[in-house]
Amino acid sequence: MQIAVSPNLDRWVVIPEFPPPGWARMEAQTRSRMLDMTGPQWRTAFANLLEELRHTERDVSLARLLHVGEGGHQIFAVDLSLVIAQDDGTKEGRRATQRALIADLLPQSEPQRLRPTPQTAGFQAVSTDTAPGTTAHPSAMVVLRMAGLPTVPVDLVMRAWKASPEVVAGALDDIVSLGQAVAPVDVFNESPGQ
């Protein structure tokens, strides 16, 4: 199943896998105007970061985004992927599956339950480490079971990295809200009249 992400573009930059030439430079110019960060050093550093994120291996990621908080603070990457649920669909089964997904990448964390909408339920966890997260060892994770997808039950796994857990923890609500910005590609392709 393919997913489409339509995040709040004031806070998120979608990192395309195959962007047009000059994409990172143009995105850095646009973002620097939006954030009123007009210095050439910031623009260059931001363009370099975008290129680095684009070239970092995606493993199982279906989408990669860059969070850009207020005033250019809280900058970190988030990889989104879907994992087919191998449980029986009960609340206990879902919770065990989601806790296991978090334990694989953040074994020392303390997952906290989430219920951001009536259609989603899951957990969030922040690393106890102080070093910036990587794709293999993220700073934080959010795992949400999305009801109503026209397929087998899946968990949306969001791994935040490229910043310290402290930075990411301050923007966990933004990560959780991405769950509402994800849908199967078919949903975004339907015209309003259908």
Backbone as ProteinMPNN parsed JSONL, in Angstrom:
{"seq_chain_A": "MQIAVSPNLDRWVVIPEFPPPGWARMEAQTRSRMLDMTGPQWRTAFANLLEELRHTERDVSLARLLHVGEGGHQIFAVDLSLVIAQDDGTKEGRRATQRALIADLLPQSEPQRLRPTPQTAGFQAVSTDTAPGTTAHPSAMVVLRMAGLPTVPVDLVMRAWKASPEVVAGALDDIVSLGQAVAPVDVFNESPGQ", "coords_chain_A": {"N_chain_A": [[0.847, -1.177, 0.0], [0.555, 2.188, -0.841], [1.298, 5.338, 0.638], [0.202, 8.694, 1.172], [1.308, 11.851, 2.258], [0.181, 14.76, 3.735], [1.288, 17.212, 5.192], [1.321, 19.999, 7.573], [2.604, 22.637, 6.002], [3.897, 24.81, 7.043], [5.356, 23.894, 9.137], [6.606, 21.569, 8.288], [8.781, 19.974, 5.928], [8.591, 18.096, 3.087], [10.65, 15.496, 2.126], [11.618, 14.675, -0.933], [12.155, 11.618, -2.747], [13.196, 11.561, -5.313], [13.945, 14.375, -6.325], [13.486, 17.377, -8.38], [16.199, 18.936, -10.244], [18.132, 21.21, -8.311], [16.325, 21.432, -6.263], [16.777, 21.418, -3.398], [18.155, 23.828, -2.934], [16.247, 25.728, -3.813], [14.145, 25.163, -2.03], [15.393, 25.808, 0.382], [15.733, 28.573, 0.039], [13.041, 29.431, -0.085], [12.131, 28.58, 2.448], [13.808, 30.064, 4.128], [12.878, 32.648, 3.705], [10.263, 32.361, 4.711], [10.809, 31.916, 7.413], [12.113, 34.174, 8.069], [14.878, 34.152, 8.052], [17.402, 35.307, 6.731], [20.097, 35.117, 6.221], [22.939, 34.124, 4.289], [24.526, 31.986, 5.18], [22.808, 30.413, 6.757], [20.921, 29.625, 4.85], [22.531, 28.122, 3.097], [23.456, 26.099, 4.827], [21.002, 24.915, 5.451], [20.14, 24.004, 2.928], [22.169, 22.134, 2.468], [21.599, 20.338, 4.541], [19.078, 19.385, 3.701], [19.817, 18.043, 1.346], [21.519, 16.109, 2.453], [19.671, 14.627, 4.002], [18.068, 13.649, 1.966], [19.79, 11.899, 0.73], [20.403, 10.051, 2.688], [20.058, 6.694, 3.57], [16.899, 5.073, 3.26], [15.81, 2.707, 4.25], [13.053, 1.141, 5.381], [11.365, 3.208, 5.07], [8.513, 4.996, 4.021], [8.0, 7.612, 3.684], [9.736, 10.679, 4.169], [10.255, 13.387, 6.264], [11.086, 16.767, 7.198], [11.139, 18.47, 10.154], [10.52, 21.775, 10.925], [10.533, 23.932, 13.307], [9.096, 26.754, 15.114], [10.619, 29.754, 14.197], [12.822, 28.477, 13.071], [13.814, 26.668, 14.864], [13.957, 23.526, 16.648], [14.623, 21.547, 14.677], [14.451, 18.566, 12.982], [14.465, 15.227, 11.591], [11.862, 13.052, 10.355], [10.929, 9.788, 9.791], [8.451, 7.992, 8.145], [6.611, 4.994, 8.187], [4.729, 2.072, 7.268], [3.633, -0.714, 9.078], [2.595, -3.96, 8.862], [0.166, -5.234, 10.975], [0.609, -7.913, 13.132], [-1.056, -9.03, 14.987], [-3.965, -10.128, 16.914], [-5.893, -8.187, 16.749], [-7.188, -7.341, 19.013], [-7.436, -5.094, 21.851], [-5.396, -5.627, 23.72], [-3.672, -7.173, 22.139], [-2.98, -5.304, 20.134], [-1.683, -3.349, 21.695], [0.52, -4.819, 22.688], [1.871, -5.413, 20.308], [2.513, -2.806, 19.375], [4.096, -1.841, 21.492], [6.237, -3.618, 21.231], [7.282, -2.834, 18.747], [8.318, -0.33, 19.422], [10.137, -1.082, 21.436], [12.057, -2.444, 19.951], [13.636, -0.436, 18.756], [13.963, 1.557, 20.669], [14.901, 0.523, 23.348], [15.286, 1.259, 26.066], [13.351, 3.08, 26.647], [10.282, 4.557, 27.946], [7.279, 3.793, 26.997], [4.371, 5.783, 26.325], [0.856, 5.852, 26.425], [-1.305, 6.791, 23.708], [-4.078, 8.549, 22.35], [-4.899, 10.134, 19.974], [-7.01, 10.683, 18.185], [-10.425, 9.55, 17.677], [-10.127, 7.51, 15.819], [-7.529, 6.581, 15.936], [-4.967, 4.979, 17.825], [-2.297, 4.438, 20.087], [1.196, 4.558, 20.948], [3.74, 6.698, 22.333], [7.226, 7.416, 22.606], [10.275, 8.495, 24.082], [13.757, 8.638, 23.648], [16.161, 7.692, 26.14], [18.715, 8.392, 25.892], [21.186, 10.974, 25.298], [22.349, 11.781, 22.992], [22.143, 12.907, 19.544], [19.556, 11.451, 17.564], [19.557, 8.661, 15.237], [18.782, 7.02, 12.094], [18.695, 4.327, 12.734], [18.691, 4.335, 15.5], [16.512, 6.072, 16.845], [15.561, 9.363, 18.151], [13.06, 9.667, 19.182], [9.857, 7.988, 19.079], [6.705, 7.417, 17.524], [3.907, 5.403, 17.456], [1.077, 4.459, 15.792], [-2.078, 2.913, 15.492], [-4.114, 2.79, 12.778], [-7.398, 3.109, 12.263], [-9.868, 2.166, 9.874], [-8.491, 2.131, 7.439], [-8.478, 0.838, 4.147], [-7.453, -1.866, 4.139], [-5.449, -4.576, 5.42], [-4.966, -4.525, 9.022], [-2.751, -1.973, 10.041], [0.169, -0.463, 11.487], [1.161, 2.837, 11.863], [4.339, 3.931, 11.848], [6.427, 6.272, 13.21], [9.535, 7.63, 13.16], [11.661, 9.737, 14.81], [14.584, 11.604, 14.234], [18.0, 12.856, 13.934], [18.318, 14.905, 15.704], [18.645, 15.866, 19.168], [17.055, 13.926, 21.794], [15.819, 15.669, 23.603], [15.239, 17.987, 22.098], [13.453, 16.914, 20.209], [11.422, 15.946, 21.896], [10.127, 18.266, 22.671], [8.515, 18.77, 20.535], [6.725, 16.725, 20.144], [3.924, 16.693, 19.859], [3.575, 17.749, 17.306], [4.599, 15.666, 15.774], [2.827, 13.584, 16.412], [0.518, 14.674, 15.298], [1.005, 14.277, 12.617], [-0.025, 11.814, 12.036], [-2.658, 12.259, 11.338], [-2.34, 13.367, 8.916], [-1.741, 11.478, 7.1], [-2.656, 9.192, 4.599], [-4.02, 6.565, 2.501], [-2.822, 6.563, -0.883], [-4.895, 6.581, -2.781], [-6.997, 7.945, -1.517], [-6.21, 10.639, -1.557], [-6.194, 11.057, -4.267], [-8.803, 11.01, -5.124], [-11.473, 12.826, -6.537], [-13.38, 15.687, -5.324], [-16.085, 15.415, -6.059], [-16.71, 12.738, -6.171]], "CA_chain_A": [[0.0, 0.0, 0.0], [1.272, 3.452, -0.866], [0.662, 6.376, 1.432], [0.479, 10.086, 0.843], [1.375, 12.68, 3.454], [-0.105, 16.178, 3.469], [1.523, 17.866, 6.478], [1.288, 21.453, 7.677], [3.847, 23.052, 5.347], [4.585, 25.811, 7.856], [6.21, 23.184, 10.091], [7.21, 20.373, 7.715], [9.269, 19.919, 4.552], [8.602, 16.72, 2.595], [11.915, 15.214, 1.439], [11.314, 13.748, -2.03], [13.201, 10.651, -3.068], [13.775, 11.946, -6.6], [13.518, 15.756, -6.574], [14.036, 18.019, -9.57], [17.49, 19.591, -9.992], [18.071, 22.484, -7.599], [15.23, 21.437, -5.301], [17.214, 21.773, -2.04], [18.474, 25.26, -2.922], [14.989, 26.487, -3.897], [13.417, 24.954, -0.77], [16.097, 26.584, 1.409], [15.4, 29.988, -0.172], [11.645, 29.623, 0.321], [12.021, 28.408, 3.902], [14.482, 31.173, 4.811], [11.949, 33.792, 3.662], [9.16, 32.069, 5.631], [11.288, 32.005, 8.794], [12.833, 35.44, 8.197], [16.287, 33.818, 8.273], [17.875, 35.69, 5.402], [21.542, 34.984, 6.088], [23.351, 33.098, 3.321], [25.051, 30.798, 5.856], [21.677, 29.581, 7.164], [20.354, 29.036, 3.627], [23.456, 27.098, 2.615], [23.419, 24.979, 5.775], [19.708, 24.255, 5.323], [20.166, 23.27, 1.655], [23.039, 20.97, 2.678], [20.851, 19.397, 5.374], [18.061, 18.758, 2.851], [20.507, 17.081, 0.47], [21.972, 14.997, 3.294], [18.502, 13.81, 4.334], [17.616, 12.976, 0.751], [20.735, 10.829, 0.393], [20.483, 9.065, 3.769], [19.275, 5.508, 3.211], [15.554, 5.105, 3.83], [15.405, 1.392, 4.773], [11.646, 0.807, 5.133], [10.586, 4.441, 5.123], [7.668, 5.352, 2.889], [8.056, 9.067, 3.555], [10.68, 11.359, 5.061], [9.937, 14.799, 6.42], [11.942, 17.555, 8.072], [10.368, 19.38, 11.007], [11.134, 23.083, 11.12], [9.672, 24.601, 14.277], [9.034, 28.21, 15.163], [11.886, 30.464, 14.108], [13.918, 27.625, 12.63], [14.261, 25.814, 15.962], [13.371, 22.181, 16.648], [14.82, 20.936, 13.361], [14.769, 17.146, 13.03], [13.843, 14.428, 10.532], [10.92, 12.005, 10.752], [10.645, 8.772, 8.78], [7.157, 7.341, 8.331], [6.46, 3.715, 7.504], [3.59, 1.258, 7.685], [3.997, -2.078, 9.454], [1.391, -4.794, 8.956], [-0.038, -5.731, 12.339], [0.576, -9.374, 13.214], [-1.763, -9.416, 16.206], [-5.349, -10.567, 16.726], [-6.786, -7.037, 16.641], [-7.73, -6.928, 20.31], [-6.701, -3.997, 22.473], [-4.176, -6.177, 24.31], [-2.801, -7.55, 21.034], [-2.463, -4.069, 19.53], [-0.72, -2.725, 22.607], [1.739, -5.64, 22.722], [2.553, -5.211, 19.026], [3.071, -1.459, 19.319], [5.2, -1.768, 22.462], [7.364, -4.36, 20.657], [7.878, -1.981, 17.708], [9.115, 0.691, 20.11], [11.233, -1.745, 22.154], [13.102, -2.808, 18.988], [14.515, 0.695, 18.463], [14.182, 2.349, 21.886], [14.688, -0.456, 24.416], [15.318, 1.854, 27.404], [12.321, 4.122, 26.769], [9.045, 4.253, 28.67], [6.172, 4.187, 26.108], [3.169, 6.373, 26.913], [-0.293, 5.633, 25.546], [-1.848, 7.922, 22.948], [-5.377, 8.409, 21.674], [-5.051, 11.476, 19.4], [-8.337, 10.812, 17.575], [-11.187, 8.311, 17.89], [-9.726, 6.493, 14.841], [-6.131, 6.184, 16.108], [-4.512, 4.693, 19.185], [-0.938, 3.926, 20.062], [2.161, 4.924, 21.977], [4.885, 7.54, 22.007], [8.352, 7.166, 23.505], [11.451, 9.33, 23.853], [14.985, 7.961, 24.042], [16.806, 8.156, 27.364], [20.047, 8.826, 25.49], [21.24, 12.42, 25.061], [22.94, 12.019, 21.671], [21.161, 13.016, 18.453], [19.103, 10.178, 17.037], [19.879, 8.248, 13.873], [17.692, 6.213, 11.546], [18.679, 3.044, 13.443], [18.45, 4.604, 16.927], [15.849, 7.382, 16.816], [15.415, 10.158, 19.375], [11.698, 9.425, 19.672], [8.992, 7.231, 18.17], [5.257, 7.404, 17.708], [3.305, 4.276, 16.739], [-0.382, 4.61, 15.83], [-2.925, 2.015, 14.701], [-5.048, 3.641, 12.049], [-8.645, 2.423, 11.919], [-10.548, 2.644, 8.682], [-7.759, 1.972, 6.189], [-9.12, -0.26, 3.41], [-6.502, -2.97, 3.989], [-5.213, -5.26, 6.69], [-4.569, -3.566, 10.057], [-1.364, -1.531, 9.987], [0.621, 0.564, 12.418], [1.977, 3.913, 11.316], [5.514, 4.092, 12.7], [7.122, 7.53, 12.933], [10.815, 7.659, 13.874], [12.285, 11.063, 14.769], [16.03, 11.502, 14.361], [18.8, 13.996, 13.477], [18.347, 15.899, 16.782], [18.65, 15.236, 20.492], [15.714, 13.616, 22.301], [15.257, 16.853, 24.258], [14.674, 18.838, 21.044], [12.304, 16.217, 19.63], [10.358, 15.85, 22.906], [9.39, 19.527, 22.67], [7.639, 18.849, 19.359], [6.024, 15.444, 19.974], [2.561, 16.932, 19.368], [3.648, 17.909, 15.852], [4.791, 14.334, 15.199], [1.558, 12.87, 16.57], [-0.456, 15.226, 14.345], [1.264, 13.719, 11.28], [-0.908, 10.662, 11.853], [-3.881, 12.72, 10.691], [-1.976, 13.856, 7.589], [-1.369, 10.31, 6.302], [-3.784, 8.427, 4.062], [-3.665, 5.844, 1.277], [-2.722, 7.445, -2.047], [-6.201, 6.669, -3.438], [-7.838, 8.941, -0.851], [-5.811, 11.956, -2.024], [-6.426, 11.165, -5.705], [-10.228, 11.104, -5.427], [-11.959, 14.198, -6.693], [-14.417, 15.968, -4.352], [-17.409, 15.052, -6.535], [-16.906, 11.284, -6.196]], "C_chain_A": [[0.891, 1.237, 0.0], [0.521, 4.461, -0.015], [1.041, 7.736, 0.887], [0.438, 10.864, 2.15], [1.108, 14.116, 3.042], [0.038, 16.951, 4.778], [1.304, 19.376, 6.41], [2.626, 21.97, 7.142], [4.548, 24.196, 6.065], [5.59, 25.151, 8.795], [7.001, 22.033, 9.472], [7.668, 20.603, 6.283], [9.274, 18.446, 4.167], [9.883, 16.532, 1.785], [11.628, 14.218, 0.323], [12.486, 12.805, -2.292], [13.937, 11.048, -4.348], [13.327, 13.365, -6.951], [14.069, 16.292, -7.89], [15.375, 18.679, -9.237], [17.289, 20.936, -9.286], [17.001, 22.557, -6.527], [15.667, 21.94, -3.926], [17.508, 23.265, -1.938], [17.207, 26.101, -2.944], [14.182, 26.355, -2.606], [14.057, 25.765, 0.352], [15.799, 28.074, 1.262], [13.981, 30.284, 0.291], [11.514, 29.569, 1.832], [12.69, 29.564, 4.636], [13.622, 32.433, 4.79], [10.803, 33.582, 4.648], [9.57, 32.281, 7.087], [12.007, 33.314, 9.085], [14.284, 35.196, 8.616], [16.999, 34.073, 6.949], [19.377, 35.55, 5.21], [21.933, 33.875, 5.132], [23.916, 31.841, 3.989], [23.913, 29.861, 6.245], [21.083, 28.879, 5.948], [21.222, 27.896, 3.122], [23.429, 25.873, 3.526], [22.107, 24.206, 5.647], [19.645, 23.442, 4.03], [21.032, 22.018, 1.784], [22.345, 19.905, 3.521], [19.799, 18.664, 4.548], [18.685, 17.707, 1.935], [20.989, 15.867, 1.26], [20.81, 14.062, 3.638], [18.01, 13.025, 3.126], [18.501, 11.778, 0.436], [20.889, 9.783, 1.491], [19.548, 7.911, 3.439], [17.953, 5.473, 3.965], [15.101, 3.78, 4.419], [13.957, 1.098, 4.408], [10.758, 2.046, 5.084], [9.773, 4.652, 3.853], [7.684, 6.85, 2.642], [9.07, 9.606, 4.554], [10.324, 12.832, 5.065], [10.964, 15.453, 7.332], [11.05, 18.51, 8.838], [11.167, 20.668, 11.167], [10.194, 23.864, 12.029], [9.741, 26.108, 14.17], [10.438, 28.809, 15.09], [13.071, 29.615, 13.7], [14.504, 26.767, 13.735], [13.552, 24.471, 15.845], [13.444, 21.545, 15.256], [15.24, 19.48, 13.559], [14.023, 16.444, 11.905], [12.882, 13.416, 11.138], [10.722, 11.074, 9.559], [9.325, 8.11, 9.132], [7.152, 6.03, 7.57], [5.219, 3.017, 8.038], [4.083, -0.152, 7.964], [2.702, -2.865, 9.602], [1.315, -5.39, 10.355], [-0.182, -7.248, 12.323], [-0.157, -9.848, 14.464], [-3.21, -9.771, 15.887], [-6.359, -9.421, 16.667], [-7.426, -6.606, 17.946], [-6.89, -5.782, 20.864], [-5.371, -4.492, 23.044], [-3.173, -6.567, 23.227], [-2.164, -6.341, 20.378], [-1.395, -3.452, 20.419], [0.594, -3.501, 22.655], [2.553, -5.445, 21.445], [3.233, -3.848, 18.981], [4.224, -1.28, 20.307], [6.442, -2.488, 21.92], [8.055, -3.549, 19.563], [8.773, -0.921, 18.34], [10.325, 0.055, 20.781], [12.369, -2.152, 21.22], [14.106, -1.681, 18.788], [14.834, 1.557, 19.68], [13.982, 1.462, 23.119], [14.637, 0.14, 25.824], [14.201, 2.866, 27.633], [11.111, 3.621, 27.545], [7.87, 4.7, 27.799], [4.973, 4.73, 26.889], [2.032, 6.237, 25.917], [-0.766, 6.938, 24.93], [-3.226, 7.569, 22.428], [-5.675, 9.769, 21.038], [-6.401, 11.722, 18.734], [-9.113, 9.532, 17.88], [-10.759, 7.176, 16.953], [-8.292, 6.002, 15.017], [-5.813, 5.961, 17.584], [-3.108, 4.126, 19.104], [-0.107, 4.386, 21.231], [3.164, 5.922, 21.42], [5.974, 7.241, 23.017], [9.512, 8.053, 23.093], [12.664, 8.578, 24.384], [15.52, 8.54, 25.349], [18.231, 8.618, 27.093], [20.028, 10.334, 25.266], [21.799, 12.76, 23.684], [21.841, 12.177, 20.62], [20.818, 11.64, 17.895], [19.569, 9.935, 15.617], [18.699, 7.437, 13.349], [17.577, 4.881, 12.283], [18.364, 3.193, 14.929], [17.814, 5.985, 17.051], [15.826, 8.071, 18.179], [14.065, 9.913, 20.018], [10.937, 8.634, 18.623], [7.539, 7.452, 18.54], [4.735, 6.251, 16.863], [1.798, 4.383, 16.91], [-1.052, 3.554, 14.969], [-4.006, 2.884, 14.087], [-6.269, 2.832, 11.645], [-9.186, 2.988, 10.616], [-9.75, 2.582, 7.401], [-8.32, 0.75, 5.468], [-8.179, -1.43, 3.138], [-6.454, -3.74, 5.293], [-4.808, -4.221, 7.732], [-3.077, -3.241, 9.965], [-1.1, -0.527, 11.095], [1.448, 1.572, 11.641], [3.109, 4.143, 12.307], [6.242, 5.354, 12.262], [8.367, 7.586, 13.812], [11.443, 9.032, 13.698], [13.78, 10.915, 15.032], [16.685, 12.789, 13.866], [18.786, 15.153, 14.484], [18.331, 15.151, 18.109], [17.221, 14.923, 20.929], [15.037, 14.817, 22.964], [14.595, 17.783, 23.241], [13.4, 18.206, 20.49], [11.137, 16.169, 20.614], [9.512, 17.119, 22.951], [8.417, 19.659, 21.515], [6.891, 17.541, 19.117], [4.601, 15.628, 19.451], [2.537, 17.1, 17.854], [3.813, 16.553, 15.168], [3.486, 13.549, 15.263], [0.54, 13.365, 15.547], [-0.206, 14.755, 12.915], [0.37, 12.519, 10.998], [-2.199, 11.032, 11.153], [-3.616, 13.215, 9.272], [-1.58, 12.724, 6.651], [-2.63, 9.586, 5.86], [-3.29, 7.611, 2.872], [-3.69, 6.799, 0.09], [-4.079, 7.626, -2.715], [-7.088, 7.741, -2.827], [-7.509, 10.339, -1.354], [-6.104, 12.153, -3.507], [-7.893, 11.278, -6.076], [-10.637, 12.562, -5.563], [-13.116, 14.423, -5.735], [-15.806, 15.52, -4.78], [-17.699, 13.564, -6.49], [-17.316, 10.755, -4.86]], "O_chain_A": [[1.861, 1.316, 0.753], [-0.708, 4.455, 0.052], [2.068, 7.901, 0.227], [-0.366, 10.572, 3.036], [1.731, 14.631, 2.114], [-0.96, 17.308, 5.404], [1.126, 19.948, 5.335], [3.665, 21.758, 7.766], [5.687, 24.522, 5.728], [6.566, 25.78, 9.202], [7.971, 21.566, 10.069], [7.03, 21.331, 5.523], [9.897, 17.631, 4.848], [10.17, 17.307, 0.873], [11.415, 13.036, 0.595], [13.648, 13.155, -2.084], [15.154, 10.888, -4.449], [12.432, 13.546, -7.777], [15.009, 15.728, -8.45], [15.655, 18.951, -8.07], [16.385, 21.699, -9.628], [16.783, 23.617, -5.94], [15.001, 22.798, -3.346], [17.143, 23.898, -0.947], [17.089, 27.071, -2.195], [13.598, 27.333, -2.14], [13.354, 26.344, 1.18], [15.628, 28.767, 2.264], [13.745, 31.275, 0.982], [10.856, 30.419, 2.432], [12.187, 30.004, 5.67], [13.633, 33.205, 5.749], [10.409, 34.516, 5.347], [8.779, 32.765, 7.897], [12.458, 33.545, 10.207], [14.843, 35.935, 9.427], [17.176, 33.158, 6.145], [19.882, 35.841, 4.126], [21.334, 32.8, 5.151], [23.803, 30.748, 3.435], [24.032, 28.647, 6.084], [20.776, 27.688, 6.0], [20.718, 26.832, 2.762], [23.386, 24.74, 3.047], [22.102, 22.978, 5.727], [19.151, 22.314, 4.033], [20.673, 20.96, 1.268], [22.48, 18.711, 3.253], [19.645, 17.45, 4.681], [18.143, 16.613, 1.773], [20.879, 14.733, 0.795], [20.954, 12.841, 3.57], [17.588, 11.876, 3.251], [18.022, 10.76, -0.064], [21.459, 8.72, 1.242], [18.391, 8.121, 3.073], [17.889, 5.8, 5.15], [14.049, 3.751, 5.058], [13.66, 0.832, 3.243], [9.532, 1.934, 5.06], [10.288, 4.504, 2.745], [7.416, 7.308, 1.531], [9.239, 9.059, 5.643], [10.118, 13.445, 4.017], [11.624, 14.787, 8.131], [10.291, 19.274, 8.242], [12.35, 20.639, 11.506], [9.179, 24.394, 11.576], [10.36, 26.662, 13.262], [11.331, 28.41, 15.838], [14.215, 29.99, 13.956], [15.58, 26.194, 13.566], [12.646, 24.311, 15.027], [12.439, 21.065, 14.732], [16.244, 19.192, 14.211], [13.074, 16.987, 11.338], [13.054, 12.977, 12.276], [10.39, 11.517, 8.459], [9.105, 7.714, 10.277], [7.633, 5.96, 6.439], [4.726, 3.334, 9.12], [4.854, -0.717, 7.187], [1.819, -2.485, 10.371], [2.278, -5.974, 10.851], [-1.001, -7.795, 11.585], [0.094, -10.952, 14.948], [-3.63, -9.72, 14.731], [-7.559, -9.666, 16.547], [-8.138, -5.603, 17.981], [-5.776, -5.534, 20.403], [-4.339, -3.845, 22.867], [-1.974, -6.326, 23.369], [-0.966, -6.336, 20.095], [-0.324, -3.077, 19.943], [1.668, -2.899, 22.662], [3.777, -5.327, 21.495], [4.396, -3.745, 18.593], [5.22, -0.633, 19.984], [7.566, -2.029, 22.124], [9.282, -3.572, 19.461], [9.866, -0.649, 17.842], [11.428, 0.597, 20.704], [13.524, -2.203, 21.643], [15.304, -1.938, 18.664], [15.872, 2.218, 19.713], [13.007, 1.628, 23.851], [13.993, -0.437, 26.699], [14.116, 3.451, 28.712], [10.945, 2.422, 27.767], [7.491, 5.87, 27.847], [4.612, 4.221, 27.95], [2.206, 6.472, 24.721], [-0.656, 8.016, 25.515], [-3.501, 6.413, 22.105], [-6.576, 10.481, 21.482], [-6.885, 12.854, 18.721], [-8.523, 8.536, 18.297], [-10.999, 6.006, 17.253], [-7.875, 5.087, 14.308], [-6.319, 6.658, 18.463], [-2.772, 3.413, 18.158], [-0.602, 4.581, 22.341], [3.407, 5.986, 20.215], [5.689, 6.859, 24.152], [9.711, 8.33, 21.91], [12.603, 7.956, 25.445], [15.354, 9.728, 25.628], [18.881, 9.177, 27.976], [18.96, 10.912, 25.063], [21.728, 13.912, 23.256], [20.741, 11.648, 20.781], [21.684, 10.775, 17.77], [19.926, 10.862, 14.891], [17.734, 7.194, 14.073], [16.473, 4.359, 12.44], [17.827, 2.272, 15.545], [18.507, 6.962, 17.334], [16.042, 7.444, 19.215], [13.932, 9.946, 21.242], [11.305, 8.605, 17.449], [7.193, 7.648, 19.705], [5.08, 6.133, 15.687], [1.295, 4.396, 18.033], [-0.636, 3.325, 13.834], [-4.716, 3.613, 14.781], [-6.18, 1.963, 10.777], [-8.976, 4.16, 10.303], [-10.274, 2.948, 6.349], [-8.608, -0.265, 6.103], [-8.121, -1.927, 2.014], [-7.312, -3.575, 6.16], [-4.349, -3.139, 7.367], [-2.247, -4.139, 9.826], [-2.003, 0.158, 11.574], [2.325, 1.204, 10.859], [2.874, 4.505, 13.46], [6.626, 5.495, 11.1], [8.278, 7.589, 15.039], [11.726, 9.45, 12.576], [14.191, 10.191, 15.938], [15.994, 13.709, 13.428], [19.198, 16.263, 14.149], [18.041, 13.956, 18.161], [16.279, 15.579, 20.486], [13.817, 14.961, 22.891], [13.51, 18.307, 23.494], [12.387, 18.885, 20.323], [9.985, 16.333, 20.213], [8.316, 17.058, 23.237], [7.58, 20.562, 21.51], [6.465, 17.277, 17.993], [4.12, 14.8, 18.678], [1.601, 16.655, 17.189], [3.235, 16.317, 14.107], [3.086, 12.921, 14.283], [-0.217, 12.571, 14.989], [-1.109, 14.823, 12.081], [0.046, 12.243, 9.843], [-2.778, 10.207, 10.446], [-4.553, 13.454, 8.51], [-1.134, 12.973, 5.531], [-3.555, 9.389, 6.648], [-2.251, 7.931, 2.294], [-4.488, 7.736, 0.06], [-4.387, 8.725, -3.176], [-7.856, 8.385, -3.542], [-8.413, 11.148, -1.56], [-6.247, 13.288, -3.963], [-8.213, 11.608, -7.218], [-10.198, 13.419, -4.797], [-13.785, 13.461, -5.356], [-16.644, 15.262, -3.915], [-18.832, 13.158, -6.748], [-17.521, 9.55, -4.71]]}, "name": "protein", "num_of_chains": 1, "seq": "MQIAVSPNLDRWVVIPEFPPPGWARMEAQTRSRMLDMTGPQWRTAFANLLEELRHTERDVSLARLLHVGEGGHQIFAVDLSLVIAQDDGTKEGRRATQRALIADLLPQSEPQRLRPTPQTAGFQAVSTDTAPGTTAHPSAMVVLRMAGLPTVPVDLVMRAWKASPEVVAGALDDIVSLGQAVAPVDVFNESPGQ"}
